């Protein structure tokens, strides 16, 4: 396990250095007035730092690195795959169904399908969350959401 950690940490440290370099080439700016490379640069710096931290951890404390659980061990990959599929489907149907209906259906799937709740709890949570999101972003922040097939009801 520690050999794999060393190799992957060096790979990600190199990727982080490259990301930081590219961000630096785009001009950083200041924290009060960031340019387009500011966040890219600091993302690369953080990625490099965390990767080097893992690398040195495996060198200095190999026992602790060996005791850690691997990426695939004990993970519930099926939930992650279902979540990614649901979000991908959400992105595809958002324009057609509209924000309200597609968000409600996504949340209903998440509340009922991934973390099983009773139907009345799942529906109530999906309705409440969709309503709060709509009022915060659609009404107060005045963002334009696609209405989709519900457009004729809002005209």
C-alpha positions in Angstrom: 0.0 0.0 0.0 2.7 2.5 0.9 4.5 2.0 -2.5 1.3 2.8 -4.3 0.8 5.8 -2.1 4.2 7.1 -2.8 3.8 6.7 -6.6 0.4 8.3 -6.7 1.4 11.1 -4.4 4.4 11.9 -6.6 2.1 11.8 -9.7 -0.4 14.2 -8.1 2.4 16.4 -6.8 3.7 16.7 -10.4 0.2 17.4 -11.6 -0.2 20.1 -8.9 3.1 21.7 -9.9 1.9 21.8 -13.5 -1.5 23.3 -12.5 0.3 25.9 -10.4 2.6 26.8 -13.3 -0.3 27.2 -15.7 -2.2 29.4 -13.2 0.9 31.5 -12.7 1.2 32.0 -16.5 -2.3 33.3 -16.5 -1.4 36.1 -14.1 -2.4 35.9 -10.4 -3.6 39.3 -9.4 -4.2 39.9 -5.7 -6.6 38.4 -3.3 -8.8 41.5 -3.4 -8.7 41.6 -7.2 -7.8 38.1 -8.5 -7.1 37.5 -12.1 -8.0 34.3 -14.0 -4.9 32.4 -12.8 -5.4 33.1 -9.1 -7.6 30.1 -8.1 -5.9 27.8 -10.6 -2.5 28.6 -9.1 -3.6 28.1 -5.5 -5.4 24.9 -6.4 -2.1 23.6 -7.8 -0.2 24.7 -4.7 -2.7 22.9 -2.3 -2.7 19.8 -4.5 1.1 19.7 -4.4 1.2 20.3 -0.7 -1.2 17.6 0.1 0.4 15.1 -2.2 3.9 15.8 -0.7 2.4 15.4 2.8 1.1 12.0 1.8 4.5 11.1 0.3 6.4 12.1 3.4 3.9 10.4 5.6 4.5 7.1 3.9 8.3 7.6 4.3 8.3 8.6 7.9 5.4 6.5 9.3 5.1 3.4 7.0 3.2 1.5 9.7 0.3 4.0 9.8 0.2 4.1 6.0 0.0 0.4 5.9 -2.9 0.3 8.4 -5.0 2.7 6.4 -7.9 1.4 4.4 -7.4 1.4 0.6 -9.6 3.4 -1.8 -11.7 0.5 -2.8 -11.9 -1.3 0.5 -15.1 -0.8 2.4 -16.4 1.8 -0.1 -19.9 1.8 -1.3 -19.3 2.4 -5.0 -22.8 1.6 -6.0 -24.2 4.6 -4.2 -21.6 6.9 -5.9 -22.4 5.5 -9.3 -26.1 5.9 -8.7 -25.5 9.5 -7.6 -23.4 10.3 -10.7 -26.0 8.8 -13.0 -28.8 10.8 -11.3 -26.8 14.0 -11.6 -26.0 13.3 -15.3 -29.7 12.6 -16.0 -30.6 15.8 -14.1 -28.3 17.8 -16.3 -29.9 16.3 -19.4 -33.6 16.8 -18.4 -33.2 20.2 -16.7 -34.1 22.3 -19.7 -37.0 20.0 -20.8 -38.6 19.4 -17.4 -37.6 22.7 -15.9 -35.8 23.5 -12.6 -38.7 22.9 -10.3 -39.8 19.5 -11.6 -36.3 18.1 -12.3 -35.0 19.2 -9.0 -37.9 17.7 -7.1 -37.4 14.4 -8.9 -33.7 14.4 -8.3 -34.2 15.1 -4.6 -36.9 12.5 -4.3 -34.6 9.9 -5.8 -31.8 10.9 -3.4 -34.1 10.8 -0.4 -35.9 7.6 -1.3 -33.5 5.7 -3.5 -30.1 6.4 -2.0 -30.9 6.9 1.7 -34.3 5.2 2.1 -36.8 7.3 3.8 -40.5 6.8 4.2 -42.5 8.2 1.3 -44.1 11.0 3.1 -40.7 12.1 4.5 -39.0 11.9 1.2 -41.7 13.9 -0.6 -41.9 16.5 2.1 -38.1 17.0 2.1 -38.0 17.1 -1.7 -40.8 19.7 -1.8 -39.3 21.8 1.0 -35.7 21.7 -0.5 -36.9 22.6 -4.0 -39.0 25.4 -2.7 -36.2 26.9 -0.6 -33.8 26.6 -3.6 -36.3 28.3 -5.9 -37.1 31.1 -3.5 -33.4 31.8 -2.5 -32.0 31.6 -6.1 -35.0 32.4 -8.2 -36.8 35.0 -6.2 -34.3 36.7 -3.9 -31.2 36.4 -6.2 -33.3 36.8 -9.4 -31.6 34.0 -11.3 -33.4 32.7 -14.4 -34.2 29.0 -14.2 -35.6 27.0 -17.1 -39.3 26.5 -16.6 -39.5 23.5 -19.1 -42.9 21.9 -19.5 -44.3 24.0 -16.6 -43.7 27.2 -18.6 -47.4 27.5 -19.6 -48.4 27.6 -16.0 -46.1 30.5 -15.2 -47.2 32.7 -18.1 
